[in-house]
Amino acid sequence: MIVLQLKLVGGLLVLLALVHAGFPRYFSWAAELRTVSLINRQMMYIHTLFLAVALLLMGLLCLSSAPELTGTVLGRRVCLGLGLFWLLRLLVQFFGYSAALWRGKRFETVVHVLFILLWSYLTMVFLVVGLEVTSN
């Protein structure tokens, strides 16, 4: 069952990576970032690209190697690290973004709640695998 969950997580992470391709256009970065320095503008694009690549690779790892992630010490340690990563991301969802960005706005509130659910799910799946104690 947990292997299936990791494969589902993998698909979600690949999808999330692909969604990042639309960020510059959706968030109007060309206009919004026109007033910041060249280094800040390029950092936004480059960090988003590398985040998308990292998400894609995490997703592909889960899709291609779920049994190894659950069945080996190294795999469980990788999952523990990923679980901690997503736990931090979940905390940032609560404490890093101002409520002014979503409160009183239907679409933004729905997205905010969906991301809380997604980060919680990713955290749970990876930590369940990462904290599994085996009798080896």
DSSP file (Angstrom, degrees, kcal/mol; ACC not computed):
  #  RESIDUE AA STRUCTURE BP1 BP2  ACC     N-H-->O    O-->H-N    N-H-->O    O-->H-N    TCO  KAPPA ALPHA  PHI   PSI    X-CA   Y-CA   Z-CA
    1    1 A M     >        0   0    0      0, 0.0     4,-1.9     0, 0.0     5,-0.1   0.000 360.0 360.0 360.0 -41.9    0.0    0.0    0.0
    2    2 A I  H  >  +     0   0    0      1,-0.2     4,-2.4     2,-0.2     5,-0.2   0.831 360.0  57.9 -69.3 -30.0    2.8    2.5    0.9
    3    3 A V  H  > S+     0   0    0      2,-0.2     4,-2.0     1,-0.2    -1,-0.2   0.923 106.5  49.2 -62.3 -42.8    4.5    1.7   -2.5
    4    4 A L  H  > S+     0   0    0      1,-0.2     4,-2.3     2,-0.2    -2,-0.2   0.899 109.4  52.1 -61.6 -41.1    1.3    2.8   -4.2
    5    5 A Q  H  X S+     0   0    0     -4,-1.9     4,-2.7     1,-0.2    -2,-0.2   0.907 108.3  51.0 -62.2 -41.6    1.2    6.0   -2.1
    6    6 A L  H  X S+     0   0    0     -4,-2.4     4,-2.4     2,-0.2    -1,-0.2   0.877 109.6  50.3 -64.4 -36.3    4.8    6.8   -3.1
    7    7 A K  H  X S+     0   0    0     -4,-2.0     4,-2.2     2,-0.2    -1,-0.2   0.893 110.5  49.2 -68.7 -38.2    3.9    6.3   -6.7
    8    8 A L  H  X S+     0   0    0     -4,-2.3     4,-2.3     2,-0.2    -2,-0.2   0.926 110.7  50.4 -63.1 -44.6    0.9    8.7   -6.3
    9    9 A V  H  X S+     0   0    0     -4,-2.7     4,-2.7     1,-0.2    -2,-0.2   0.915 108.1  54.5 -57.4 -43.6    3.3   11.2   -4.6
   10   10 A G  H  X S+     0   0    0     -4,-2.4     4,-2.2     1,-0.2    -2,-0.2   0.918 108.1  47.8 -58.2 -45.0    5.6   10.8   -7.6
   11   11 A G  H  X S+     0   0    0     -4,-2.2     4,-2.3     1,-0.2    -1,-0.2   0.904 111.7  50.0 -63.0 -41.2    2.9   11.6  -10.0
   12   12 A L  H  X S+     0   0    0     -4,-2.3     4,-2.6     1,-0.2    -2,-0.2   0.897 110.5  50.0 -64.1 -40.1    1.9   14.7   -8.0
   13   13 A L  H  X S+     0   0    0     -4,-2.7     4,-2.3     2,-0.2    -2,-0.2   0.888 109.9  49.9 -68.2 -38.2    5.5   15.9   -7.8
   14   14 A V  H  X S+     0   0    0     -4,-2.2     4,-2.2     2,-0.2    -2,-0.2   0.931 112.4  48.4 -63.4 -44.2    5.9   15.6  -11.6
   15   15 A L  H  X S+     0   0    0     -4,-2.3     4,-2.0     1,-0.2    -2,-0.2   0.917 110.8  50.4 -60.7 -43.8    2.7   17.5  -12.1
   16   16 A L  H  X S+     0   0    0     -4,-2.6     4,-1.2     1,-0.2    -1,-0.2   0.881 108.4  53.2 -62.4 -38.5    3.9   20.2   -9.6
   17   17 A A  H  < S+     0   0    0     -4,-2.3     4,-0.5     1,-0.2     3,-0.4   0.922 109.4  48.3 -62.0 -43.6    7.2   20.4  -11.5
   18   18 A L  H >< S+     0   0    0     -4,-2.2     3,-1.3     1,-0.2     4,-0.4   0.857 104.1  60.0 -66.7 -34.7    5.3   21.0  -14.8
   19   19 A V  H >< S+     0   0    0     -4,-2.0     3,-1.7     1,-0.3     4,-0.4   0.840  92.6  68.1 -61.3 -33.0    3.1   23.6  -13.2
   20   20 A H  G >< S+     0   0    0     -4,-1.2     3,-1.2    -3,-0.4    -1,-0.3   0.770  85.0  70.9 -59.8 -24.9    6.2   25.7  -12.4
   21   21 A A  G <  S+     0   0    0     -3,-1.3     4,-0.3    -4,-0.5    -1,-0.3   0.812  98.8  48.8 -61.6 -28.5    6.7   26.3  -16.1
   22   22 A G  G <> S+     0   0    0     -3,-1.7     4,-2.8    -4,-0.4     5,-0.3   0.508  84.2  94.2 -89.9  -4.3    3.7   28.5  -16.1
   23   23 A F  H <> S+     0   0    0     -3,-1.2     4,-2.9    -4,-0.4     6,-0.3   0.922  80.1  53.3 -56.3 -50.5    4.7   30.6  -13.1
   24   24 A P  H  4>S+     0   0    0      0, 0.0     5,-2.7     0, 0.0     6,-0.4   0.903 117.3  37.8 -55.5 -42.1    6.4   33.5  -15.0
   25   25 A R  H >45S+     0   0    0     -4,-0.3     3,-1.3     3,-0.2    -2,-0.2   0.944 117.1  49.3 -73.7 -47.6    3.4   34.1  -17.2
   26   26 A Y  H 3<5S+     0   0    0     -4,-2.8    -3,-0.2     1,-0.3    -1,-0.2   0.897 117.9  40.1 -59.9 -41.9    0.7   33.5  -14.6
   27   27 A F  T 3<5S-     0   0    0     -4,-2.9    -1,-0.3    -5,-0.3    -2,-0.2   0.312 108.6-124.1 -92.1   9.2    2.3   35.8  -12.1
   28   28 A S  T <>5 +     0   0    0     -3,-1.3     4,-3.1    -5,-0.2     3,-0.4   0.896  45.1 168.8  52.5  48.7    3.3   38.4  -14.8
   29   29 A W  H  >< +     0   0    0     -5,-2.7     4,-2.8    -6,-0.3     5,-0.2   0.850  67.1  63.3 -62.6 -34.6    7.0   38.3  -13.9
   30   30 A A  H  4 S+     0   0    0     -6,-0.4    -1,-0.2     1,-0.2     4,-0.1   0.923 117.2  29.0 -56.8 -43.6    8.0   40.2  -16.9
   31   31 A A  H >4 S+     0   0    0     -3,-0.4     3,-0.9     2,-0.1     4,-0.3   0.908 122.2  50.6 -81.1 -45.1    6.1   43.2  -15.7
   32   32 A E  H 3< S+     0   0    0     -4,-3.1     3,-0.5     1,-0.2    -3,-0.2   0.854 115.3  41.3 -63.5 -36.9    6.3   42.6  -12.0
   33   33 A L  T >< S+     0   0    0     -4,-2.8     3,-1.2    -5,-0.3    -1,-0.2   0.383  84.1  99.2 -95.9   4.5   10.1   42.1  -11.9
   34   34 A R  T <  S+     0   0    0     -3,-0.9    -1,-0.2     1,-0.2    -2,-0.1   0.825  83.6  50.3 -59.2 -31.7   10.9   44.9  -14.3
   35   35 A T  T 3  S+     0   0    0     -3,-0.5    -1,-0.2    -4,-0.3     2,-0.2   0.552  94.9  85.6 -89.4  -7.5   11.8   47.2  -11.4
   36   36 A V  S <  S-     0   0    0     -3,-1.2     5,-0.0     1,-0.1    -3,-0.0  -0.515  91.1 -86.0 -91.1 164.2   14.1   44.8   -9.5
   37   37 A S     >  -     0   0    0     -2,-0.2     4,-2.5     1,-0.1     5,-0.2  -0.194  38.4-109.1 -64.7 159.1   17.8   44.4  -10.3
   38   38 A L  H  > S+     0   0    0      1,-0.2     4,-2.8     2,-0.2     5,-0.2   0.887 118.7  53.3 -56.0 -42.9   19.0   42.0  -13.0
   39   39 A I  H  > S+     0   0    0      1,-0.2     4,-2.2     2,-0.2    -1,-0.2   0.914 110.6  46.0 -63.0 -42.4   20.4   39.6  -10.4
   40   40 A N  H  > S+     0   0    0      2,-0.2     4,-1.8     1,-0.2    -1,-0.2   0.905 113.5  49.5 -66.4 -40.9   17.1   39.5   -8.4
   41   41 A R  H  X S+     0   0    0     -4,-2.5     4,-1.6     1,-0.2    -2,-0.2   0.937 114.2  44.4 -62.2 -47.5   15.1   39.0  -11.6
   42   42 A Q  H  X S+     0   0    0     -4,-2.8     4,-3.0     1,-0.2     5,-0.3   0.848 108.4  57.9 -69.5 -32.9   17.4   36.2  -12.9
   43   43 A M  H  X S+     0   0    0     -4,-2.2     4,-2.8    -5,-0.2     5,-0.3   0.898 104.0  53.0 -62.9 -38.8   17.4   34.6   -9.5
   44   44 A M  H  X S+     0   0    0     -4,-1.8     4,-1.7     2,-0.2    -2,-0.2   0.947 114.8  40.6 -60.1 -48.6   13.6   34.3   -9.5
   45   45 A Y  H  X S+     0   0    0     -4,-1.6     4,-2.2     2,-0.2    -2,-0.2   0.933 119.3  44.5 -66.2 -46.3   13.7   32.6  -12.9
   46   46 A I  H  X S+     0   0    0     -4,-3.0     4,-2.5     2,-0.2     5,-0.2   0.902 113.8  48.5 -70.5 -41.6   16.7   30.3  -12.2
   47   47 A H  H  X S+     0   0    0     -4,-2.8     4,-2.2    -5,-0.3    -1,-0.2   0.879 111.7  50.6 -66.1 -35.8   15.6   29.3   -8.7
   48   48 A T  H  X S+     0   0    0     -4,-1.7     4,-2.4    -5,-0.3    -2,-0.2   0.913 110.0  50.7 -65.8 -41.8   12.2   28.4  -10.1
   49   49 A L  H  X S+     0   0    0     -4,-2.2     4,-2.3     1,-0.2    -2,-0.2   0.939 112.9  44.9 -59.9 -47.8   13.8   26.4  -12.8
   50   50 A F  H  X S+     0   0    0     -4,-2.5     4,-2.4     2,-0.2    -1,-0.2   0.829 111.2  53.1 -71.0 -30.5   15.9   24.4  -10.4
   51   51 A L  H  X S+     0   0    0     -4,-2.2     4,-2.7     2,-0.2    -1,-0.2   0.924 109.7  49.2 -65.1 -43.3   13.0   23.9   -8.0
   52   52 A A  H  X S+     0   0    0     -4,-2.4     4,-2.5     2,-0.2    -2,-0.2   0.907 111.4  49.2 -61.7 -41.5   11.0   22.5  -10.9
   53   53 A V  H  X S+     0   0    0     -4,-2.3     4,-2.7     2,-0.2    -1,-0.2   0.921 111.2  49.5 -63.6 -43.6   13.9   20.2  -11.8
   54   54 A A  H  X S+     0   0    0     -4,-2.4     4,-2.5     2,-0.2    -2,-0.2   0.915 112.1  47.9 -62.3 -43.3   14.2   19.0   -8.1
   55   55 A L  H  X S+     0   0    0     -4,-2.7     4,-2.6     2,-0.2    -1,-0.2   0.912 111.7  50.6 -62.8 -42.7   10.5   18.3   -8.0
   56   56 A L  H  X S+     0   0    0     -4,-2.5     4,-2.7     2,-0.2    -2,-0.2   0.927 111.9  46.7 -60.8 -45.9   10.6   16.5  -11.2
   57   57 A L  H  X S+     0   0    0     -4,-2.7     4,-2.3     2,-0.2    -2,-0.2   0.891 111.7  50.8 -66.5 -39.4   13.6   14.3  -10.0
   58   58 A M  H  X S+     0   0    0     -4,-2.5     4,-2.2     2,-0.2    -1,-0.2   0.931 112.8  47.7 -60.2 -45.0   11.8   13.6   -6.7
   59   59 A G  H  X S+     0   0    0     -4,-2.6     4,-2.4     1,-0.2    -2,-0.2   0.920 111.8  48.1 -63.5 -44.5    8.7   12.6   -8.6
   60   60 A L  H  X S+     0   0    0     -4,-2.7     4,-2.6     2,-0.2     5,-0.2   0.868 109.3  54.5 -65.3 -35.9   10.6   10.3  -11.0
   61   61 A L  H  X S+     0   0    0     -4,-2.3     4,-2.2     2,-0.2    -1,-0.2   0.933 111.0  45.2 -61.1 -45.6   12.5    8.7   -8.1
   62   62 A C  H  X S+     0   0    0     -4,-2.2     4,-0.7     1,-0.2    -2,-0.2   0.897 115.6  46.9 -65.8 -39.9    9.2    7.9   -6.4
   63   63 A L  H  < S+     0   0    0     -4,-2.4    -2,-0.2     1,-0.2    -1,-0.2   0.878 122.3  34.0 -69.0 -37.7    7.7    6.6   -9.6
   64   64 A S  H  < S+     0   0    0     -4,-2.6    -2,-0.2    -5,-0.2    -1,-0.2   0.692 129.9  27.6 -93.3 -19.7   10.7    4.5  -10.6
   65   65 A S  H  X  +     0   0    0     -4,-2.2     4,-2.3    -5,-0.2     3,-0.3   0.054  68.4 129.2-136.4  27.6   12.0    3.3   -7.3
   66   66 A A  H  X S+     0   0    0     -4,-0.7     4,-1.9     1,-0.2     5,-0.2   0.894  78.7  51.4 -55.7 -43.3    9.2    3.1   -4.7
   67   67 A P  H  > S+     0   0    0      0, 0.0     4,-2.0     0, 0.0    -1,-0.2   0.897 111.8  47.3 -63.0 -36.9   10.0   -0.5   -3.7
   68   68 A E  H  > S+     0   0    0     -3,-0.3     4,-1.0     2,-0.2     7,-0.4   0.856 109.3  54.4 -70.1 -34.9   13.6    0.5   -3.1
   69   69 A L  H  < S+     0   0    0     -4,-2.3    10,-0.2     1,-0.2    -1,-0.2   0.866 118.3  34.7 -66.0 -35.4   12.6    3.6   -1.1
   70   70 A T  H  < S+     0   0    0     -4,-1.9    -2,-0.2    -5,-0.2    -1,-0.2   0.748 120.4  47.9 -88.6 -24.6   10.4    1.5    1.2
   71   71 A G  H  < S+     0   0    0     -4,-2.0     2,-0.3    -5,-0.2    -2,-0.2   0.407 101.8  60.4-104.4   2.4   12.6   -1.7    1.3
   72   72 A T  S  X S-     0   0    0     -4,-1.0     4,-2.4     1,-0.1     5,-0.2  -0.925  74.8-125.8-129.4 155.4   16.1   -0.4    2.0
   73   73 A V  H  > S+     0   0    0     -2,-0.3     4,-2.2     2,-0.2     5,-0.2   0.930 114.4  49.5 -61.8 -45.2   17.8    1.5    4.8
   74   74 A L  H  > S+     0   0    0      1,-0.2     4,-2.4     2,-0.2    -1,-0.2   0.920 110.1  51.1 -61.1 -43.3   19.1    4.1    2.3
   75   75 A G  H  > S+     0   0    0     -7,-0.4     4,-2.3     1,-0.2    -1,-0.2   0.912 110.4  48.4 -60.5 -43.4   15.6    4.4    0.7
   76   76 A R  H  X S+     0   0    0     -4,-2.4     4,-2.3     2,-0.2    -1,-0.2   0.859 110.3  51.9 -66.8 -34.5   14.0    5.1    4.1
   77   77 A R  H  X S+     0   0    0     -4,-2.2     4,-2.3     2,-0.2    -2,-0.2   0.900 108.7  50.5 -67.7 -39.4   16.7    7.6    5.0
   78   78 A V  H  X S+     0   0    0     -4,-2.4     4,-2.5     1,-0.2    -2,-0.2   0.930 111.7  48.5 -60.5 -44.8   16.0    9.4    1.7
   79   79 A C  H  X S+     0   0    0     -4,-2.3     4,-2.8   -10,-0.2    -2,-0.2   0.877 107.7  54.7 -64.8 -37.3   12.3    9.4    2.5
   80   80 A L  H  X S+     0   0    0     -4,-2.3     4,-2.2     2,-0.2    -1,-0.2   0.937 110.0  46.9 -60.8 -45.3   13.1   10.7    6.0
   81   81 A G  H  X S+     0   0    0     -4,-2.3     4,-2.2     1,-0.2    -2,-0.2   0.912 113.5  47.7 -61.9 -42.9   15.0   13.6    4.5
   82   82 A L  H  X S+     0   0    0     -4,-2.5     4,-2.5     2,-0.2    -2,-0.2   0.871 109.4  54.4 -66.6 -36.0   12.2   14.3    2.0
   83   83 A G  H  X S+     0   0    0     -4,-2.8     4,-2.0    43,-0.3    -2,-0.2   0.908 109.5  46.6 -62.7 -42.0    9.6   14.1    4.8
   84   84 A L  H  X S+     0   0    0     -4,-2.2     4,-2.3     2,-0.2    -2,-0.2   0.896 110.5  54.1 -66.4 -39.7   11.5   16.7    6.8
   85   85 A F  H  X S+     0   0    0     -4,-2.2     4,-1.9     1,-0.2    -2,-0.2   0.942 112.1  43.1 -56.9 -49.3   11.8   18.9    3.7
   86   86 A W  H  X S+     0   0    0     -4,-2.5     4,-2.2     1,-0.2    37,-0.2   0.801 109.5  57.3 -73.0 -27.7    8.0   18.8    3.1
   87   87 A L  H  X S+     0   0    0     -4,-2.0     4,-2.3     2,-0.2    -1,-0.2   0.923 107.8  47.9 -64.2 -43.2    7.3   19.4    6.8
   88   88 A L  H  X S+     0   0    0     -4,-2.3     4,-2.2     1,-0.2    -2,-0.2   0.904 110.5  51.8 -61.9 -40.5    9.3   22.6    6.6
   89   89 A R  H  X S+     0   0    0     -4,-1.9     4,-1.6     1,-0.2    -1,-0.2   0.886 108.2  52.0 -64.1 -37.8    7.4   23.5    3.4
   90   90 A L  H  X S+     0   0    0     -4,-2.2     4,-1.1     2,-0.2    -2,-0.2   0.918 109.0  49.7 -62.7 -44.2    4.1   22.9    5.3
   91   91 A L  H  X S+     0   0    0     -4,-2.3     4,-2.8     1,-0.2     3,-0.4   0.884 107.7  54.1 -63.3 -38.0    5.3   25.2    8.1
   92   92 A V  H  X>S+     0   0    0     -4,-2.2     4,-2.7     1,-0.2     5,-0.9   0.857 100.6  60.8 -63.6 -34.3    6.2   27.9    5.6
   93   93 A Q  H  <5S+     0   0    0     -4,-1.6    -1,-0.2     1,-0.2    -2,-0.2   0.868 114.6  35.2 -59.8 -34.8    2.7   27.6    4.2
   94   94 A F  H  <5S+     0   0    0     -4,-1.1    -2,-0.2    -3,-0.4    -1,-0.2   0.876 134.8  20.8 -84.2 -41.0    1.4   28.7    7.7
   95   95 A F  H  <5S+     0   0    0     -4,-2.8    -3,-0.2    -5,-0.1    -2,-0.2   0.551 117.1  57.0-112.3 -10.2    4.1   31.1    8.8
   96   96 A G  T  <5S+     0   0    0     -4,-2.7     2,-0.4    -5,-0.3    -3,-0.2   0.738  97.7  61.5 -96.0 -25.1    5.9   32.3    5.7
   97   97 A Y  S   <S-     0   0    0     -5,-0.9     2,-0.2    -4,-0.2    -1,-0.1  -0.856  85.1-118.5-106.5 136.8    3.0   33.8    3.7
   98   98 A S    >   -     0   0    0     -2,-0.4     3,-1.7     1,-0.1     4,-0.3  -0.469  15.1-132.5 -68.6 139.4    0.8   36.6    4.9
   99   99 A A  G >> S+     0   0    0      1,-0.3     4,-3.3     2,-0.2     3,-1.4   0.719 102.5  77.0 -63.7 -20.2   -2.8   35.8    5.4
  100  100 A A  G 34 S+     0   0    0      1,-0.3    -1,-0.3     2,-0.2    -2,-0.0   0.733  84.5  64.5 -62.6 -20.5   -3.5   39.0    3.4
  101  101 A L  G <4 S+     0   0    0     -3,-1.7    -1,-0.3     1,-0.1    -2,-0.2   0.749 123.9   8.8 -74.0 -23.4   -2.6   37.1    0.3
  102  102 A W  T X4 S+     0   0    0     -3,-1.4     3,-2.2    -4,-0.3     7,-0.4   0.646  92.5 111.3-129.7 -27.3   -5.6   34.7    0.7
  103  103 A R  T 3< S+     0   0    0     -4,-3.3     3,-0.1     1,-0.3     5,-0.0  -0.317  93.8   8.7 -62.1 129.6   -8.0   35.8    3.4
  104  104 A G  T 3  S+     0   0    0      1,-0.2     2,-0.5     2,-0.1    -1,-0.3   0.495 105.2 105.9  80.8   3.7  -11.3   36.9    2.0
  105  105 A K    <>  -     0   0    0     -3,-2.2     4,-2.6     1,-0.2     5,-0.2  -0.962  59.1-154.8-119.3 114.8  -10.4   35.8   -1.5
  106  106 A R  H  > S+     0   0    0     -2,-0.5     4,-2.4     1,-0.2     5,-0.2   0.934  90.3  40.8 -57.1 -56.8  -12.2   32.6   -2.6
  107  107 A F  H  > S+     0   0    0      1,-0.2     4,-2.5     2,-0.2    -1,-0.2   0.932 117.5  47.7 -60.9 -47.7   -9.8   31.3   -5.2
  108  108 A E  H  > S+     0   0    0      1,-0.2     4,-2.4     2,-0.2    -1,-0.2   0.856 111.5  51.2 -63.8 -35.9   -6.7   32.1   -3.2
  109  109 A T  H  X S+     0   0    0     -4,-2.6     4,-2.5    -7,-0.4    -1,-0.2   0.913 109.9  49.5 -67.1 -42.5   -8.1   30.6    0.0
  110  110 A V  H  X S+     0   0    0     -4,-2.4     4,-2.7    -5,-0.2    -2,-0.2   0.928 112.8  47.1 -61.2 -45.1   -9.0   27.4   -1.9
  111  111 A V  H  X S+     0   0    0     -4,-2.5     4,-2.5     2,-0.2     5,-0.2   0.916 110.9  52.4 -62.7 -43.0   -5.4   27.2   -3.3
  112  112 A H  H  X S+     0   0    0     -4,-2.4     4,-1.9     1,-0.2    -2,-0.2   0.929 112.8  43.9 -58.0 -47.1   -4.0   27.9    0.2
  113  113 A V  H  X S+     0   0    0     -4,-2.5     4,-2.4     2,-0.2    -2,-0.2   0.903 111.6  53.6 -67.0 -41.6   -6.0   25.0    1.7
  114  114 A L  H  X S+     0   0    0     -4,-2.7     4,-2.7     1,-0.2    -2,-0.2   0.901 109.3  48.7 -60.7 -40.1   -5.2   22.7   -1.2
  115  115 A F  H  X S+     0   0    0     -4,-2.5     4,-3.1     2,-0.2     5,-0.3   0.879 108.2  53.7 -69.0 -35.8   -1.5   23.3   -0.7
  116  116 A I  H  X S+     0   0    0     -4,-1.9     4,-2.1    -5,-0.2    -2,-0.2   0.935 112.4  45.3 -59.8 -44.1   -1.8   22.7    3.1
  117  117 A L  H  X S+     0   0    0     -4,-2.4     4,-2.4     2,-0.2    -2,-0.2   0.912 114.5  48.2 -65.7 -42.4   -3.4   19.4    2.2
  118  118 A L  H  X S+     0   0    0     -4,-2.7     4,-2.8     2,-0.2     5,-0.2   0.950 113.3  45.6 -63.9 -49.5   -0.8   18.6   -0.4
  119  119 A W  H  X S+     0   0    0     -4,-3.1     4,-2.4     1,-0.2    -1,-0.2   0.881 113.5  51.4 -63.3 -36.3    2.2   19.4    1.8
  120  120 A S  H  X S+     0   0    0     -4,-2.1     4,-2.7    -5,-0.3    -1,-0.2   0.919 111.1  47.7 -64.4 -43.5    0.6   17.5    4.7
  121  121 A Y  H  X S+     0   0    0     -4,-2.4     4,-2.7     2,-0.2     5,-0.2   0.938 113.0  47.1 -63.4 -47.9    0.1   14.4    2.5
  122  122 A L  H  X S+     0   0    0     -4,-2.8     4,-2.3     1,-0.2     5,-0.3   0.928 113.8  48.9 -60.1 -44.7    3.7   14.6    1.1
  123  123 A T  H  X S+     0   0    0     -4,-2.4     4,-2.6    -5,-0.2     5,-0.2   0.936 112.7  47.8 -58.6 -48.3    5.0   15.0    4.7
  124  124 A M  H  X S+     0   0    0     -4,-2.7     4,-2.7     2,-0.2     5,-0.2   0.933 112.6  46.7 -62.2 -48.9    3.0   12.1    6.0
  125  125 A V  H  X S+     0   0    0     -4,-2.7     4,-2.0     1,-0.2     5,-0.2   0.950 116.4  43.6 -61.5 -49.7    3.9    9.6    3.2
  126  126 A F  H  X S+     0   0    0     -4,-2.3     4,-3.1    -5,-0.2   -43,-0.3   0.897 115.8  47.5 -65.5 -39.2    7.6   10.3    3.3
  127  127 A L  H  X S+     0   0    0     -4,-2.6     4,-2.4    -5,-0.3    -1,-0.2   0.872 107.9  55.5 -71.3 -34.9    7.7   10.3    7.2
  128  128 A V  H  < S+     0   0    0     -4,-2.7     4,-0.3    -5,-0.2    -1,-0.2   0.935 116.1  38.4 -59.6 -44.8    5.8    7.1    7.4
  129  129 A V  H >< S+     0   0    0     -4,-2.0     3,-1.1    -5,-0.2    -2,-0.2   0.938 117.8  49.6 -69.0 -46.8    8.3    5.5    5.1
  130  130 A G  H 3< S+     0   0    0     -4,-3.1   -50,-0.2     1,-0.3    -2,-0.2   0.779 114.4  43.2 -67.1 -27.8   11.3    7.2    6.7
  131  131 A L  T 3< S+     0   0    0     -4,-2.4    -1,-0.3    -5,-0.2     2,-0.2   0.377  82.0 127.2-100.1   4.5   10.4    6.4   10.2
  132  132 A E    <   -     0   0    0     -3,-1.1     2,-0.6    -4,-0.3    -3,-0.0  -0.422  50.8-146.9 -63.4 129.3    9.5    2.8    9.6
  133  133 A V        -     0   0    0     -2,-0.2     2,-0.3     2,-0.0    -2,-0.1  -0.878  16.6-167.5-100.5 124.9   11.4    0.5   12.0
  134  134 A T        -     0   0    0     -2,-0.6     2,-0.0     1,-0.0     0, 0.0  -0.717  28.6-124.7-109.6 163.3   12.2   -2.8   10.5
  135  135 A S              0   0    0     -2,-0.3    -2,-0.0     1,-0.2    -1,-0.0  -0.144 360.0 360.0 -97.6  38.5   13.5   -5.9   12.2
  136  136 A N              0   0    0     -2,-0.0    -1,-0.2     0, 0.0    -3,-0.0   0.485 360.0 360.0 -74.4 360.0   16.6   -6.3   10.0
